[in-house]
């Protein structure tokens, strides 16, 4: 494949009221933002933007390692999403870079699929418009939508849940502005299913902090977890979280003896969800709609659980062994 030329930088005329474009260093940026937005708290994210930083990350892409390790928090993920979100990189550039760096096309399948899903979210946004802010379907949790809180609890927002994993994810979200996709899914599932908070409250909170906060991928992914944009809710257990986080949170968690994620998937399903009608009882038109759509935005063998997935039992270990998940690969 011929080498791709670097696209020209985007430019547009300055308008009255625009923030300065040229600053000597990040300290000047920090001072500017504190002056312009005094109500904002926290510090600058350590993640640096710009084309040079994007090029450095592009050069580090390792598609085969990504395919093998993307479900792990320490896996070889690209962290390119902020650059794609803000137009520093195009999907085509990333695709071409992947193909340039692999010897077999199959080595790039998982990563290319991710780019395809990002494009899919954008096309869904074009189709749905502002309706991405509303539930696309009824929930499949057995609970009425009205029973979900519309405000995010303060202990979640402030990182005082007492759960090392969730408080750690919150800290990364608010200080770095970026989270591994598996952590996003775990946190979304905790907020929606364990705490019974409406997905929109969590999605809006994520958008406040994420550097790659794209309304389409963010809101529709939260709906996928909640089951208002999928045929089953997404959830997980302690075994799954411990495996893919290498136990980094569980070892230091003060709630180890009362972990809400402890138990088999069958036990957690009974705890979190109300009985549901069989798929055979779903009206025919609605069933056809679901059959025409994939079960989730992405599929992998990450060990997470979608309600009703009997194959998650793997070898029969009721504690959960991380097999046959319907979790999405990580960005």
N, C-alpha and C positions, 0 to 999 in steps of 0.2 A: 504494500500500500504506500503510495507516495506521501512524503512528509507534508504535514499540514502547516500552512502559514499561520503565524500568530495574528488573531483578529485585531483590528484597530480598536483602541480604547473608545468607549462611549464618551460622547461629549455633548453638552447642551449649553445654551447661553445662560449666564448667571442672571438671576432675577433679584429684585429688591427683597430683602428679608432672608435670603439664603445664608446658611452658615458658611464661614470661610472654607475654601477648598485646600489651600496650601498652609500647612502647619509645620513648624520646625521639628517637632518630635511628639511622642505620645503624652508627655507631661503637659504640653500646651493643649493637646486635645482634651485631656482630663480636666484642666482648668476651664476650658471653654464649655464643656458639657455641664460642669458643676454650676457655672454662671448662668447658662441658658435654662437648665432644668434643676433648680434648687430643691425641688420636691423629690427628686430621684436619689436613691441611696445606693451604697455599694461602690465598687471600684471598676475600672476598666477590665474587660475580659483579657486574659493573657493570650488569647488567640488573635494573631495579627492578620489583618486583611491585606488586600492589594494583589496586584498581578504577580509580583515576585514571590510572595508567599504561596500563591496558588500554583505557580510553576514548580516550586520545590515539592509540594505535595504530589503533584502529578508525576514527578520523577520517582517518587517512592511507591507508586502503585505496584502491588504484587498480587495479581489476580488469582493465581493458584493458591497462595496462602490465604487470601481473602475467602475463597470458597471453602477452605478447610476450617478456618478459625473464626469466621465472622460472628458466630453466635456467642463467643466469649467476650467479656468486657475488655480483655487484654488482647483480643484478636487483631488481625491485620486489616482493620477497617480504614477507609481512605480519609475520612473527615473532610471531604470535599463539599459537603452540602452547603455550608455558608457561602462558599464562592459561587456555587451554582445558583443559589437563592438570589444573590445580588448581581448576577449577570457578569461576574468576573470570568467565569468559565461557562461554556455551553455544553449541553449534553453530547453534542457531536464531537467536540474536542476530547472529552473524556473517553468516549467510545473509541475514537481513533487512537488515542494513546494506549488504551487497553490492547487493541489489536496489534499495535506496533511492538508491544512488549511480550507477546506470547508466541510460542511456536506451534501450539495446537489451538484451534478455535474453541474446543471444548473447555480449555482452561479459563476462558473468559466468560463462560455462560452465566454464572451466578452474578457477577458484577454487571454484565450487560443487562441482565434481567432487572436489576435494581434501577438502572437508568430508564428502562422501559416503564417501570412502575411510576417513576417520577413524572414521566410524560403523561401517563394515564391519569394521574391525579389532576394535572393541569387541564387535560381535556374534559374531565368530569366537572371541573370548576367552570369551564366555558359553557358546558351544557346546563349546569345547575344554577350558576350565578350565586346570589346571596342565599340560596337554599342550602348551601353547605353548612349554614349555621343552624339548620333545623334537622331533626331526625328524619332519615330517609324512609325508615320502616318502623314498625312496632318492635319493642324489645323482645328478645327471646329468653329473658331471665325468669319469666313467670311473675315479675313484679310490675305494677302499674308505674308508668312514667312519672306520675304525680307524687310517688312516694320517694323520689330522689331529691335530695337537697339541692337548691339552686345556688348556694354560696359555698365556696371552698372553706373548710374548717381552718381556723387559725393555726392549730397545731401542725397541720400539713404545710400551710403557707410559710410558717416560721421555722419549720424543721424541728419540731418538738414532739414527734409522735412516740418517741421511745424505741423506735425500730431503726437500728443502725443503717439498714439498707435504704429505707425510704428517706430518712433524714440525710443520708449521704447523697442520694440522687438529687434531693432538693438543693443541697449545697452546691453540687456541680452545676445544676441548672441556673442558679442565681449568681454564681461567681464566674463560671466559664461561659455560660450561654450555649452550652452544647452537652448533649447526653448521647451515649451509645443507644442504638435503637432498642436493644433488649431492655435496657433500663427504662426507656420510655414506655415500653409495653408493660413491664412489671408495675411501674408507678401508676399508669392509667388503670390497670386492672385493680390495683389496691384502692384507688380513689373511687372508682365506679362500683366495684362489686363488694369489697370489704366495708367501705365507708358509706356506701349508698349515696354517692354524690352524682348529680347529673353530669354527663360527659362534657357538656358545653362549659361548665364552670372550670373543669380541668383543662380543657383545650384552650380557653381564653388565658388561663394562667400561664400555660406553656408559651403562648404567643408573646406574653409580656417580656419573656427572658431569652428565648431561643434566637441565636444569631441566624440560624437557618429557618426561622419561623415562617413557613409558607402556609397560608391559610388552608389551601386545598389539601396538601399531604397531612398537615397537622389535624385539622378537624375531621377529615374522613377517616384517618387512622384511629382517632379516639372513638369514632362511631363504629369502626370495625371491632375494637375491643369491647365496646358496650353492647354490640349486636344490633344496632340500628342501621348498620351498613354491611351486615353479614348474616349468615343463617344461624350462628351460634356465638355465645359470648366467649371471650378469651380469658383464661385464668391460668394460674401456675401454682406450684407448691414449693415448700422449702428446699426439697431435694433438687429441684430444677434451678432455683435461684443460687443455691450453694454451689452447684456444679459449674454454672457458667460465669459466676463471679469469683471462682476459685476460693470460695469460703471467706473472702476478705471482710465481709460484713458480719457473718454469723459468729465468727470467732470473738468479736468484741461486743456483741449485742447484749444490752442489759435485759432484753426481753426473751432471751434464749429459752427460759423455762415456760414462757407463755406465748410462744410465737404463733401468730394467727395463721401462718402459712403451713404449719406443721400438719401432716396427715396425708392420706392417699387422695388421689383425685376424686374418687368416689365419695369419700367423706367430705371433702371440701365442696363438691357439687351439691350434696344434700344440705350443707350448711349455708351456702350462698344463694341458691336458686330455689324457686318454688316449682312444684310439679307442672309439667307442660303437656299439651296435647301431642300426640304422635304426629310425625310429619305426614302420615296418611290422612290426618284430619284437617290439614291445612287446605284451604280452598285451592282448586286446581290451577287457577290463573296465577296465584301467588307462588305455587310450587313450581310452575313452569318458569317464572321469573328467576327463581333461585337456581334452577337447574341450568339456566343459561349464563349464570355468573359463577366465577370461581368461588370456592369456599372462603377464601381470604385473599387479601392483596398479594401475599406471597406465601410460598410453602417451603418447609425445610424439615430436617429431622432434629430440631433443636430441643425437643423434650417438653415444650410447653403444651398446654391442653386446651382444646376447644370442647365445650360441653357436649357430651354424647359420643366422643371419640373412643370407642372401645379399644382400638389398637394402641392407645397410650399405655395400656397395661404391660406391653412388652412381654417379658418372661414371667409375668405373674407376680412380680414384686409389688405389693400393694402400697409400698412407700413411694413408689414412683421411681423409674430408672432412667428417665430422660429419653425414651424411645418414641418414635412415630409422632412427632409433634406436627401441629399445623401453625407453627409460629412463622413470622416473616423473617427472611434473612435480614441481616443488619446493614445499615448504611455505612 
